[in-house]
Amino acid sequence: MQRKPLGRPGSPAPQKRSRYQSLIFDADRFFEAKEIETAFKIYQQALQEAPAGDNHVYAQLCRCYRKKARPLLKKERWPELIQVMEEMLKTNGQRPNLKGLDFKILAEAYFKNGQIEKATAAIAEALKLNPDLSSELKNLQQKIQAENLHQNFRQLF
């Protein structure tokens, strides 16, 4: 039986993977194979094992959420899209892996679902994370202002 060399002479012996590293390795492979649900479940397991300060699992979970959200956005399934995006926000409470575009999409979904105040808050968060989105968000902001005026006008009569 032939043994595999453990490395070059004088180099430290390779370390065994931790459970966290193994989970991340497996989940990354499933993600790349476009088996998003399986990857998602493994990333959630890895989240329980994640060392303090390691954001890789959060970033990968966000990628999974985005993959789940994309078809909902295309089909304009606003309530389901809101649910997926809000779940992503809860999972990634510190928000280092969230992007302005995530909040832009959430703002649009809130608006389309009639949740004007939440749409406004999501726009503010999107602009805080990515001020370059201001021109893209201008149209949505105008729609929100028009809807607010319309609601105020209806209250007068």
QUIJOFEN-V401120 format. One record per residue. RES is the residue in one small letter. PSI is psi in whole degrees, 0 to 359 (NA if undefined). Layout:
RES;PSI, RES;PSI
This chain:
m;129, q;134, r;147, k;140, p;144, l;5, g;179, r;149, p;137, g;347, s;153, p;148, a;142, p;142, q;150, k;143, r;143, s;168, r;318, y;311, q;321, s;317, l;314, i;316, f;312, d;314, a;318, d;320, r;317, f;322, f;313, e;331, a;6, k;26, e;73, i;317, e;318, t;315, a;316, f;313, k;320, i;320, y;322, q;323, q;318, a;328, l;325, q;337, e;355, a;131, p;152, a;135, g;354, d;113, n;0, h;314, v;324, y;317, a;317, q;322, l;319, c;319, r;319, c;316, y;318, r;321, k;324, k;324, a;327, r;309, p;329, l;321, l;314, k;324, k;1, e;45, r;76, w;310, p;319, e;321, l;316, i;316, q;314, v;315, m;320, e;324, e;320, m;319, l;319, k;319, t;321, n;64, g;327, q;339, r;21, p;340, n;358, l;151, k;160, g;324, l;326, d;315, f;330, k;314, i;317, l;320, a;316, e;317, a;317, y;313, f;311, k;336, n;5, g;16, q;76, i;314, e;319, k;325, a;317, t;316, a;321, a;324, i;315, a;318, e;321, a;316, l;327, k;319, l;328, n;89, p;338, d;347, l;358, s;319, s;323, e;328, l;349, k;316, n;317, l;320, q;320, q;320, k;320, i;317, q;319, a;319, e;319, n;317, l;317, h;316, q;319, n;321, f;317, r;327, q;333, l;331, f;NA
